[in-house]
Amino acid sequence: MAVSMDDDVPLILTLDDSGSSTSAPLDDLEREELPNENGGSYDVNDASSPAAGDCCAQQSSAQHNWEMNYQEAAIYLQEGENNDKFFTHPKNAKALAAYLFAHNHLFYLMELSTALLLLLLSLCEAPAVPMLRLGIYVHATLELFALIVVVFELSMKMRWLGFQTFIRHKRTMVKTCVLFVQFIEAIVVLVRQTSHVRITRALRCIFLVDCRYCGAVRRNLRQIFQSLPPFIDILLLLLFFMVIFAILGFYLFSPNHSDPYFSTLENSLVNLFVLLTTSNFPDVMMPSYARNPWSCVFFIVYLSIELYFIMNLLLAVVFDTFNDIEKRKFKSLLLHKRTAIQHAYRLLITKQRPSGISFKHFEGLLRFYKPRMCARERYLTFKALNQSNTPLVSLKDFYNFYEVVGLKWKAKRNREHWFDDLPRTAFLIFKGNVPCFNGSTYSTNTVVAVNGIWILVETFMLQGGNFFPRNVPWSYIVFLTIYGVELLLKTTGLGPVEYLSSGWNLFDFAVTLFAFLGLLTLAFNMEPFYFIVVLRPLQLLRLFKLKKRYRNVLDTMFELFPRMASLGLTLLIFYYCFAIIGMEFFAGVVYPNCCNTSTVADSYRWVNHTVGNKTVAEEGYYYLNNFDNILNSFVTLFELTVVNDWYIIMEGVTSQTTHWSRLYFMIFYIVTMVVMTIIVAFILEAFVFRMNYTRKNQDSEEDNGIVLEKEISKEEVVGIIELYKRSSAATDTSQLQKIVLQMDKYGQMSTLFLGRRSRTKSDLSMKMYEEEIQEWYEEHSRKEESQAPLQESAPASNNFLKPLSLRQRSQTVI
Amino acid sequence: MAVSMDDDVPLILTLDDSGSSTSAPLDDLEREELPNENGGSYDVNDASSPAAGDCCAQQSSAQHNWEMNYQEAAIYLQEGENNDKFFTHPKNAKALAAYLFAHNHLFYLMELSTALLLLLLSLCEAPAVPMLRLGIYVHATLELFALIVVVFELSMKMRWLGFQTFIRHKRTMVKTCVLFVQFIEAIVVLVRQTSHVRITRALRCIFLVDCRYCGAVRRNLRQIFQSLPPFIDILLLLLFFMVIFAILGFYLFSPNHSDPYFSTLENSLVNLFVLLTTSNFPDVMMPSYARNPWSCVFFIVYLSIELYFIMNLLLAVVFDTFNDIEKRKFKSLLLHKRTAIQHAYRLLITKQRPSGISFKHFEGLLRFYKPRMCARERYLTFKALNQSNTPLVSLKDFYNFYEVVGLKWKAKRNREHWFDDLPRTAFLIFKGNVPCFNGSTYSTNTVVAVNGIWILVETFMLQGGNFFPRNVPWSYIVFLTIYGVELLLKTTGLGPVEYLSSGWNLFDFAVTLFAFLGLLTLAFNMEPFYFIVVLRPLQLLRLFKLKKRYRNVLDTMFELFPRMASLGLTLLIFYYCFAIIGMEFFAGVVYPNCCNTSTVADSYRWVNHTVGNKTVAEEGYYYLNNFDNILNSFVTLFELTVVNDWYIIMEGVTSQTTHWSRLYFMIFYIVTMVVMTIIVAFILEAFVFRMNYTRKNQDSEEDNGIVLEKEISKEEVVGIIELYKRSSAATDTSQLQKIVLQMDKYGQMSTLFLGRRSRTKSDLSMKMYEEEIQEWYEEHSRKEESQAPLQESAPASNNFLKPLSLRQRSQTVI
């Protein structure tokens, strides 16, 4: 320690001619040695002024400057994590205030709830859901209110970004324009007291998309738009073949007057488009097939080329583009994070010690970056980052910041079970449980399987009888008892907390609870809760644990869930746009017996007529697939997504409106095709990626996420407590003191801590692209160097006080 | 040369104590020097006896032994190429004769035609195609005849393999069993003079699958079976969810008596299975949706889980397995070829020169391996293989045998065009053409596009009018003239041969020819040929050349075509099996108005009734989708493959037979799902692979296949001619002499030859797996070495005279 301080001294003297002399008293006060059993020691009390502090002659000013630096570094790191571009970095103290205001969860929640309010308004507007209909005044006022909140949000953003950056940020500008249009329309509605055709309501989605919490949706949309060019190429190929076949089909089949499908070129085109979705398949062929069996060749060739070749080609192209984009995205994210770390690093080093960050500064950073982190975890994070035994974290070590900061630290216990502390007899009982239920996994599974077959057979025997027996069947009680005993054994064996921390156990618990509730329902004959009994088959889901592949599939599913949910949300946003448009144009056009002139009249016919003494109901339910309100529209759009028989809906609507309505349905088909193809590509990519990963790392079978081990000696802990006590920041050191007490109790000189976190997609990618990543880094640093002259205008200083460098501003947005 | 011979002499003396003394006269006779301008020289006349020749004291015997060695080496190389396992290698002279008999194209053709005959018999048997119906005697006799031919083929195979190997070769044994069953059945049919239920006819496919020409189909089937285990796992998951939802659906919807879809558990299961294919989608939901709008949640959840998640998972799993198998297959093929080359190499080196193969022996090998190759090409192949300048091809060089032997050699001309030899004036005219049509590509494309739009507009205007005008429209003549002129220009510019060697030009030519024929048809009013006029829209296909991506797609399509065709054939084989089974059980069960008791009665109703004074035909054409003969069955099965409305066919048949018929349709659906998923996976893999490849090699844009350049000097050619003249084999050296004459004419001392072949999938894979291949080789050679003791029993000898080594026999079959 003494040596390292001696090394520092000359550096202070030569470099730091303004600040260090004043901060010397503080230095002297805190200059203590903190021995470390590893042989090295951590210098936690170097409070020399920041390298950029050039106008501070007093200690408080130096301290204030440091606080500013901590805060800006934390902001840089947050920007790196959230993939915010640095040109939106707050540039001065005013901007910083606005930035901080606009970057907390309350603000985010406000953003989200206004966006949701705006979207939900369409439940109550003009073609409203009957139960939720509101007066025009009410919903227009609500809308105006929501829009004003959005205006407020945008003004905060402008304050933070500054006008120049604000108008250059495309997404924000689009949002502003949409806001403007919505405002005018809302006022027009209020004035006219009636709704006009408001297709622009479809644009309300942009408020949701722009929310902080919808970053994943934005990424999906970007990815969809990036995949479009090759997609469109192949789509044109598809349409091109369609036109050729339409002309051919028209020439071949229009002489047959009993064939309504090819009577005109337009019919021919429409029917071949529908045929592409196979929705009208054997029917479209039948009239010509009945006349000449060889005409099936036309259809077989068409389907083979279009459906089985080009559509798969589409998937291949999207899959390929998707993979490529995924990799490039990962690369840019990685490099962005790296740059953010570099920025933060520059703000945290001192002139005296430019080779690394001391714990004091690191702790200051974490105070802003993760305010909830306790003192113990901060120190452990610092130790985990520090690969060398010096008291400073170098830039190279600091690059691992994001990987390490997410770890949850726990003292490694020497005792295996929670009941180790109990008296001897109780201990032995619990101890016996553990192997017992481990060994009984198979027998439990057998029980579940038997139960499953039982339910199946029982249901099968129950043809249309009384579903809800007055008496509780004995099988129900037997199986429930078995599950209950198993649950009890496991809980006592593992302890309630550890038991419920496993997803599978939680699932078991929930299923058993439901079964128990069902039993109660039956026993006390509570009719309104019979739905719980109906859910009984879900117990069969427990069989999943039987096979490793299924467990893998489910695990992957859970891992993918956030991403899948964001894709689903993206799809819903498209649905919303189309639902609004559909409602504006097609609300109320479809009703029972509406389409008697069209070819699909049967599906809309709804007649009760009496034959003999029996009432025969001819029920074509398709009039239910309408655009009468937004919920109905969503169901209709889902039916269109599933594609089967979608042409019946299309023809029904078309027969009541114009030919051009078909465009709506066809465009919707193509849009969902794009989104669905991307979803398929995503699932494909994710699973293939994971399977490859598993194949590569077959040795390490049980994969419990990322684990890191760190040992802390008692002296270190005491030293840190001392430091905290003397420093001005009021930090809670009770946890640290508890550690010291524990060590005293067990007479240990040091404690081992385990840092854990679950593996993310990014970790997997890191491992997959290991080799390439090095290349990227080198390429990146070469680029950095070549751009260094430009960057020198803001080398390591506090950006709040200086103009942004040109290089940073030139980065692209969205 | 002299030096190298001196090096050889001691080796001959020490090692070869039996054969070389007798072959000395020949050696002396042929020992001449053949100077080579490269500084090295090729020793083409080393006729020392083979290393394994141990019983030959006379020259003719040595020569005979060499011939045997050449032949066996050629067989080894063929086995390597065809992926025949070495344990089927002919073991003695008798087996060799049978092997040679069974391995030529006449025999293959016989195999193929008997298999096809057997398959085609089902056109004429019991539920026969009306036009092709044959008497029982006739088709049973034909069948017996074909079966006898198969017996003959199998006996030849037994003769070649030997009884021991024969009964251990699984595929052959299965074939024998099937043959036996077929034989008995054919005789029973002849005796009883009536057909019985002959489901075993479905097994006739095995005769086709076993054909030499259907190797690709065998590979596909193997790949399908290898992909099955993971596929079945996911399929079970799918069915499991289906059962859970069926029970749930039964409980939820069966109280609704207007809902026929969930009235019993069986109905519930069947309808959810059909829902998986989306075939009954909005309909199955409608009755419950009409009663309670929230019931749509059940269907949305079911479809999201089953259709959008698990089905995609299925694709992902198959895709992943497929890729993995593809790679392993490539590896094993590569190593098999390598082993084959090693075997061949051992047979071709001499005791005197164990370090390589001389041209004389190489030429002997090629005489058997590629009898059609001319002397010039043989020598060029040898030179292309020989990487060093020594007169011998080492084992390392010989490993490239398969890559080099397929090259087509052509002298590189110094003159660019075929008309360079013409008189000056004509030359200038033709010369002018070349840039002219190169520059006019864009204008040609414009013409095609205009023509396309013209046809489209013309067809659109022609709503139901007279399709075939009496007068030829002028537009037709204009466009045809333009195409004709373009064709003429291009042909004269490039010369007819080179013009037609490009696929695109060939396509242009065919299209123009068709258009011309159409013109003639119209001009001379030949009604029966109007179909040519109908094909006119196909001209639009020329627009494809416009964009590079489309050209790439089409090129890839052509590259993939053989593989796609084999996959199609595989699908057809499955179709055949199902068609036979379907015909045996369901022939004649479906007819107009057959299914009035079923839920799909409308689709089968076929009534003409008079309303007022108009005849209204209610035509449900579905009775056409029957199993009445094999052609109808194929069309029906294709409709089932397309999946849409397949349940109508299923329900129709079920209502006429039993519930169990559904199993047939469901199993067919699952089988086609497997095959289709594999086809999708294949297309995906192939395209993604190619796109990756293109991305990796973006620099070398124009990719004309594999090209190799070799220079030969005049002296070499003369030397080879001399060698051939003196050798006993009667080889045509006229081509070589022509080269000498040409060189004399132009006063050149050497000619440059270009070897070309198109790139295959294997070449692409070689490049993709470049790094891994080295590892595989090393691993393989380590294995070889560890097994060397076993192998020494047949080190480099002629296997026709020795027992097969144990190691070779232990390799697995199929």
HADDOCK unambig.tbl for C-alpha pairs under 7 A between the chains (distance, minus, plus):
assign (segid A and resid 244 and name CA) (segid B and resid 537 and name CA) 5.73 0.50 0.50
assign (segid A and resid 244 and name CA) (segid B and resid 538 and name CA) 6.69 0.50 0.50
assign (segid A and resid 247 and name CA) (segid B and resid 537 and name CA) 6.77 0.50 0.50
assign (segid A and resid 248 and name CA) (segid B and resid 534 and name CA) 6.41 0.50 0.50
assign (segid A and resid 248 and name CA) (segid B and resid 535 and name CA) 6.85 0.50 0.50
assign (segid A and resid 248 and name CA) (segid B and resid 537 and name CA) 6.77 0.50 0.50
assign (segid A and resid 251 and name CA) (segid B and resid 534 and name CA) 6.24 0.50 0.50
assign (segid A and resid 264 and name CA) (segid B and resid 463 and name CA) 5.98 0.50 0.50
assign (segid A and resid 265 and name CA) (segid B and resid 460 and name CA) 5.89 0.50 0.50
assign (segid A and resid 278 and name CA) (segid B and resid 642 and name CA) 6.88 0.50 0.50
assign (segid A and resid 278 and name CA) (segid B and resid 644 and name CA) 6.03 0.50 0.50
assign (segid A and resid 279 and name CA) (segid B and resid 644 and name CA) 6.10 0.50 0.50
assign (segid A and resid 281 and name CA) (segid B and resid 644 and name CA) 6.26 0.50 0.50
assign (segid A and resid 282 and name CA) (segid B and resid 639 and name CA) 6.50 0.50 0.50
assign (segid A and resid 286 and name CA) (segid B and resid 621 and name CA) 5.99 0.50 0.50
assign (segid A and resid 312 and name CA) (segid B and resid 680 and name CA) 6.24 0.50 0.50
assign (segid A and resid 312 and name CA) (segid B and resid 683 and name CA) 6.89 0.50 0.50
assign (segid A and resid 316 and name CA) (segid B and resid 684 and name CA) 4.80 0.50 0.50
assign (segid A and resid 316 and name CA) (segid B and resid 687 and name CA) 6.34 0.50 0.50
assign (segid A and resid 316 and name CA) (segid B and resid 688 and name CA) 6.30 0.50 0.50
assign (segid A and resid 320 and name CA) (segid B and resid 688 and name CA) 5.83 0.50 0.50
assign (segid A and resid 460 and name CA) (segid B and resid 265 and name CA) 5.89 0.50 0.50
assign (segid A and resid 463 and name CA) (segid B and resid 264 and name CA) 6.00 0.50 0.50
assign (segid A and resid 464 and name CA) (segid B and resid 264 and name CA) 6.99 0.50 0.50
assign (segid A and resid 534 and name CA) (segid B and resid 248 and name CA) 6.40 0.50 0.50
assign (segid A and resid 534 and name CA) (segid B and resid 251 and name CA) 6.25 0.50 0.50
assign (segid A and resid 535 and name CA) (segid B and resid 248 and name CA) 6.83 0.50 0.50
assign (segid A and resid 537 and name CA) (segid B and resid 244 and name CA) 5.70 0.50 0.50
assign (segid A and resid 537 and name CA) (segid B and resid 247 and name CA) 6.79 0.50 0.50
assign (segid A and resid 537 and name CA) (segid B and resid 248 and name CA) 6.82 0.50 0.50
assign (segid A and resid 538 and name CA) (segid B and resid 244 and name CA) 6.68 0.50 0.50
assign (segid A and resid 621 and name CA) (segid B and resid 286 and name CA) 6.00 0.50 0.50
assign (segid A and resid 639 and name CA) (segid B and resid 282 and name CA) 6.51 0.50 0.50
assign (segid A and resid 642 and name CA) (segid B and resid 278 and name CA) 6.85 0.50 0.50
assign (segid A and resid 644 and name CA) (segid B and resid 278 and name CA) 6.02 0.50 0.50
assign (segid A and resid 644 and name CA) (segid B and resid 279 and name CA) 6.10 0.50 0.50
assign (segid A and resid 644 and name CA) (segid B and resid 281 and name CA) 6.28 0.50 0.50
assign (segid A and resid 680 and name CA) (segid B and resid 312 and name CA) 6.24 0.50 0.50
assign (segid A and resid 683 and name CA) (segid B and resid 312 and name CA) 6.92 0.50 0.50
assign (segid A and resid 684 and name CA) (segid B and resid 316 and name CA) 4.79 0.50 0.50
assign (segid A and resid 687 and name CA) (segid B and resid 316 and name CA) 6.35 0.50 0.50
assign (segid A and resid 688 and name CA) (segid B and resid 316 and name CA) 6.34 0.50 0.50
assign (segid A and resid 688 and name CA) (segid B and resid 320 and name CA) 5.82 0.50 0.50
